[in-house]
Amino acid sequence: FPSLWVFTVIFAIVLTRGRIRTFVKQADVVFLLPYESKLDRYFRASQIYSYILQSFVMLVIFIVLAPLFALRISNESGSF
C-alpha cells in the first residue's frame, strides 16, 4: 500500500486549499477603501482566525492519519 503517497497527496491538497478569510465582499472593497489604513487590526484578526482554522484542520488530519503512519511508515516510537 503506497501510504507515503497517500500522506503526500492529502497534505498537499489541504495545504494548497488554505486561504486567508477576510470576510470582505466585493461591494465592501469600494466602500472601505477610504478606511483601509484604519483596518489593520481587522485584517490582522482575520489572518489569525485563518491560521487557527487551518491549524485545526491539519491537527484533525494528523489525528486521523496517525494510525496509518504508525503502522506503515514509522520505525521509531515518537517519530510522528
PALUMRO-593466 format. One record per residue (C-alpha): x, y, z; residue in three letters. Coordinates in Angstrom, 1 decimal. Layout:
# residues N
R;X;Y;Z;ALA
...
***
This chain:
# residues 80
R;0.0;0.0;0.0;PHE
R;1.5;3.4;-1.0;PRO
R;0.9;5.1;2.3;SER
R;3.6;7.7;1.8;LEU
R;1.9;8.8;-1.4;TRP
R;-1.4;9.0;0.4;VAL
R;0.1;11.3;3.0;PHE
R;1.7;13.4;0.4;THR
R;-1.5;13.9;-1.7;VAL
R;-3.7;14.5;1.3;ILE
R;-1.4;17.1;2.9;PHE
R;-0.7;18.8;-0.4;ALA
R;-4.4;19.2;-1.1;ILE
R;-5.1;20.6;2.4;VAL
R;-2.2;23.0;2.4;LEU
R;-2.9;24.4;-1.1;THR
R;-6.6;24.9;-0.4;ARG
R;-5.8;27.2;2.6;GLY
R;-6.5;30.9;2.2;ARG
R;-6.9;33.9;4.3;ILE
R;-10.5;34.7;5.1;ARG
R;-11.2;38.4;5.4;THR
R;-15.0;38.3;5.2;PHE
R;-14.8;41.3;2.8;VAL
R;-17.2;41.1;-0.1;LYS
R;-16.8;42.7;-3.5;GLN
R;-19.0;45.7;-2.7;ALA
R;-17.2;46.3;0.7;ASP
R;-14.0;46.9;-1.1;VAL
R;-15.4;50.1;-2.7;VAL
R;-16.9;51.5;0.5;PHE
R;-14.0;50.5;2.8;LEU
R;-11.2;51.9;0.5;LEU
R;-11.0;55.3;2.4;PRO
R;-10.8;53.4;5.7;TYR
R;-8.1;50.9;4.6;GLU
R;-5.4;52.4;6.8;SER
R;-7.7;52.0;9.9;LYS
R;-8.5;48.4;9.2;LEU
R;-5.1;47.0;10.2;ASP
R;-6.4;45.3;13.4;ARG
R;-9.3;43.8;11.5;TYR
R;-7.1;42.2;8.8;PHE
R;-4.6;41.0;11.5;ARG
R;-7.5;39.4;13.3;ALA
R;-8.7;37.7;10.1;SER
R;-5.1;36.4;9.5;GLN
R;-5.1;34.9;13.0;ILE
R;-8.5;33.4;12.5;TYR
R;-7.4;31.8;9.2;SER
R;-4.2;30.4;10.8;TYR
R;-6.1;28.9;13.7;ILE
R;-8.8;27.4;11.5;LEU
R;-6.1;25.9;9.1;GLN
R;-4.1;24.6;12.1;SER
R;-7.2;22.8;13.5;PHE
R;-7.9;21.2;10.1;VAL
R;-4.3;20.0;9.9;MET
R;-4.5;18.7;13.5;LEU
R;-7.6;16.7;12.7;VAL
R;-5.9;15.2;9.6;ILE
R;-2.8;14.3;11.7;PHE
R;-5.0;12.5;14.2;ILE
R;-7.0;10.6;11.6;VAL
R;-3.8;9.5;9.7;LEU
R;-1.8;8.7;12.9;ALA
R;-2.6;5.0;12.9;PRO
R;-1.7;4.6;9.3;LEU
R;1.6;6.4;9.9;PHE
R;2.4;4.3;13.0;ALA
R;1.6;1.1;11.1;LEU
R;3.2;1.7;7.8;ARG
R;5.8;4.4;7.9;ILE
R;7.2;4.8;11.4;SER
R;10.0;2.6;12.6;ASN
R;10.7;4.5;15.7;GLU
R;8.3;5.3;18.5;SER
R;7.6;9.0;18.8;GLY
R;8.6;9.9;15.3;SER
R;5.1;11.2;14.5;PHE
***
